[in-house]
Amino acid sequence: MRDDTPPIPGAVYTLARDGAVPADYPQRAVEDPFSETCFETDYEARRQAFLEHVRRSPAPEHLSAVFHETARMAAGGEPHVAVIGSALDHIDERRDCADFVMHAILRLLHQFPDDPRIPAPLWTRMRASVLGFKYWPDEPGVDSLCSWTENHQILFASAAYLAGGLFARHAFESSGVSGRELRARAEQRILRWLELRFRTGQSEWLSHVYYDEDMTALLSLVDFADDEEMARRAAIVLDLFLLDLALHSHRGVFGSSHGRSYERMKKWAREESTSDTAKLVFGTGSFARLENMSAPCLALSSGYRVPRVLWEVARAAEQSSFEVRQRMGIRVEEGARWGLGYRDLEDGMVWLSMEAYTHPLTFTLFTRLLDAYNWWENEFFRPFKSGRRLLERLRRWRLLPWVARILERDITRNLRPEVNVTSYRTPEYMLSSAQDWRPGFGGDQQHLWQATLGPDAVCFTTHPGPRSARSPSHWTGSASLPRVAQFRNVVICLYRIDRYRPALYVRNKNGYTHAWLPRDRFDEVRERRGWIFARRGQAYLALRSRSPGHWQSEPGEDAGRERVAPGWDAAWICELGSRAEHGSFRVFVERVAGAPLDFGDRQVVYTSPSQGRLQLGWSGPFVRDGQPVPLSGHPRYACPWVRAAFGAERITVQSGQSTLDLRWPEASREADGFL
């Protein structure tokens, strides 16, 4: 039920590079240095640096390879046409994530039509692949494409819109409709997606994986939509993606809580899919070219210009101490507020964008989608196929909602409803969390809190799932979600792992939690009174678990970096500090180690040296010095540069004299300067 590394036998997410290699094609990748501070203040210079880096390196071994071949052409190089041919194979065979690859082909057709560096037969094949592709699950044919999650929906819909416009009078092979009709069908889906993103943000909140895919689709619309209003609305939403990246990044690390994330990207900053784009737009990060698509599209974009205020916000944020509070996503129970019901198939696709497969309100509608789109044969839904007869009987007897309520804490672990994120940043560190988000429910790929002191100098905890699984696994997601509460530079994280809970998906077999704290990425590490203290530069971190922990020592990447704490009822505390706030590291260690701390019955009472007496239980309010701290009801944005109510129709960003004013009803995008 996930679109990362699915249970599809033989699924491949790389593009073969067999065939003749251009004479000047690079053989070895050039490693780009990671920039913690802006490496170049001029945007055009950064763009040229990115294109030159692409020209000097072979295509990455990922589906993004074809995007980098497109950028190579823009840089004046000869493309590796075998990569383009392999991309077309991926599309024609309808392999998962073919929608990613399609956007590179559409960019080639729009931006480099019939360029002689690509053989004429390959151009003919590109056009045939576009005309033969399946653009929505209601079209005929059995496949195992994932087309329903938030990023895939805008990728498929925008591809259909652009393909339909490009071949308006042609008949599309899969759907049997004209390009003009295909475009019209896609238009309403795009507009609905864009409006929800503007007013409510992403269900895949702050994802350093899927923001890349979203931005790729939006850049296609900005550059190639022949409707000016459509292009402008896409640019408006793209502005907000980049605003999120500016607000929640520290020293080039998009180190926030994430709605969807994977092990490698949480651990290692260079592996974030957004790193290339962040370095191109803001100057921090790395041109890692591992799984990035949006940076090549942005570097080639003829229609999108980055508002100057976003650059200024990113620069001001590096020098400031501030808090960002942000609410994203919607509640399944509040469908009517957003014009959503629980019977219509198009509404069902919107619910699936937040992976509401088995919620009590949407379970019946989901089984109707399985019927309507023949998804019983889609390998992502193989678990449902094995129980098809039972599901059909339960639906006929109207018992699906009842079953869903009994098993809800396990079978809705993919679901991503409304979230309230708090990120606290100083020039030295960032702490970010999803406040009080579904505690006790099963988790999937959600990343609920992280402390970031610099690239790879990060800390977070999870309740691990099976080592053999992809998610939730040992580090990706959580088998059981904690209750998390943050006040500025302090976070408390409670786990109540129910080993007896009925489960069809993931059973809670692991009676421990663990922290990722790579000691070799810090300048100094100490242990005192059960606390672990770490310093990187002038930033400090303190970490404590309820039960005495130990360092994992088995050979491998985790050795000496994984802190394991046994216990079914677990608690972790993390406090950050700095030389500017506390003086020397020694003083920070002494103050935190000597602070009163009580791990009571399923609660923590901690008197933080910086924030006072903090109290959090499994239920009830989060209390600071006797006063409740709100954990929900955040605005759409609240920080020094932008304030907007949740569900806003207007969002204004201001830094100094620079302003960006976005008004959704009028499709108005006004800025007083662009990069």
C-alpha positions, 0 to 999 in steps of 0.5 A: 500500500506504499509507493516507495519500494513496493512489493512488486516482484522485480520492480526496478527504479533505475534506468539502464545505460546500455548502448553507445556512449557519447565521446565526451560523456563523463565516466565518473561522478564529480562529488559536489561539496556540501554547503552549510552556508550559501556558497554563491549569492547570485542565482544565475551563478548557482544555476550555471554551477548546477548545470556545469556539475551535471555536464561533468557527471554521468547520469545518476543510477535512478529514474531521475537520470533522464532529467539530468540528461535533459539538463546536460543538453541545456548545458551544451553536452551530448545526451546519453540517448540510451538513458532516454530509450530506457526511460521510454521502456519504463513508460511503455511497460507501465512500471511504477513511477513511470509518471516521474519519467514522463515529465522528463519526456514532456520537457524534452518535447516542449523544450528541445523538440527534434533537437538533432542531438537525439536521433529522429526515431527516438523523437518519434518513439517519445511521441508514441509513448506519450500517446500510449500512456495510461494517465488515470486509473479509470483507463483500461489495462492491468498494471501496478502503477501507484497513481493515488498518493499526493505526489503521484496524483499531481504528476499524473494529472499534470502529465495528462494536461500537458500531453493533451495540450501537446496532442490536442487533436490526436486520440490517446491509445489508452483512454480512447479520448482526444487530447483536448478531452484528456486535458479537460479531465485533468484540469479539474483534478489539478485545480482541486489538488492545487487549492487544497495544497494552498489552503491546507498544505500537504498531507506528505508534510515537509517531505524531503522525498516527495516535495521534489516530485511535487515541485517537478510537476508544478514546474511542468505546469508553470513552463508548459501550460498554455493557460496563463491562470493555470500556470500562475496557480501552479507557481503560487503553490510552488512558492509555498513549497520553497517557503517551507524549505526555507523555513524548516532547513538548517545548514542545508538540512531539511531537518523538520518532521516529515509526513513521509521519509526514509532511513537514508534521507533521515540519517544523511543530508546528502541523500535528501531528494530536496538537497539539489534544489535547496542548493540551487535556490538558497545556496545550501545543501549539495548537488548530490544528484541521487534522486532529485528531479526538480533541480534540473527542471528549475534550472531549465525553467523558462516560466518560473522565477523565485520571488526575492523575498523567499531568498531573503527569508532563507538568509534571515532565518540563518541569523535568527532565533524563531519558532515556526508553527504550521498546520497541514493536511485535513481531518477525514471527519471534516470532509464537508468543510473541503467539499469532500464526501464519502461516496464519489470516486473522485472524492475517493481519489482525494482521500487516497492522496492522504492514504485513507484506505481503511478509515471507518469513513472511507473504507467502503469507498476504497473497496468501490475504487478497487472494483472500479479501477480493477485495483484488485490486480494491482500489486500494491493492493495484493493484501486486499486481493487475498481477502477480497471475498471477505471484504465484499461480504462485509461491504454488502453487510455494511460492516466495513466501518465496524471492522475498521474501528476495531482495527483502526490503530493498525490498519490506518497506519498509512493515513496522514490526517491533519498535523501541527508542526513546530520547528524552533530554529537558532543560528546554531540548531533546529528542533522540529516535531509533529505535536501530539500526532496520533499517539499509540497508532501504528506508523508507516513512513512518518518522521515525528521529531528531529534535532539538527545541529548540522549535516549528519549531526542529527538525532531522532527516535523511533519504535522500530518495525521488522528489520526485513520490512521497508516501512515501518522498518528498523529506522523508516517510520515507527511501528507504534507512534509516540506522543510528542510535545515540544516547547521551543528547544525541548522535546518530550517523546513518550511511547506506549507500545501495546504488544497485545493490540489486534493487528493485521499489518504490523504486530508490535514485537519489539519491546524497545525504542532507539535513538539515532545519534551518530557520535562520529558526526559530532565534535564531542560526546559525553555521558553523565547521570544517564544523559548523553551530551553532544556538541557540534561547533557551538551547538549542544544536544542533551538526550535521555531515555527513561530506561538505561540504554546501551550503544548498539555494537554489531558491525555495520552502519549503526554501530556506535550510532544507535542508542537502544533503550528497552521497555514497552513504556518508553520516554525520551527527552531532548534539549538543545542549547548553544554557547550563545545561550548557555556559555561553555559546553561544560556549563550546559552539561552540568545544568542539564545533568543536575536538573530535576527529572521524574519519570513517573507512571507514563509521564515525565516531569522535567525542569529544564534549565532553559524552559522551566518545569515541563510535564507530559503524560500519555493523556492530558495537556502538556504543561509548562510552569503550570500553564497548558501549552497548546499542541493543536490548532496551529495556523496555516503559517505563524512565524516572523515572516508570514502569518496566515489562518488555516484554510487561508485564501491569502498568504503574504510573505514579507522580509524587510522591504520585500513582499510576496502576496498570494491570493488564491480566489483571484489567482494573484501572485504579486512580488516586488522582485525575483531572483 
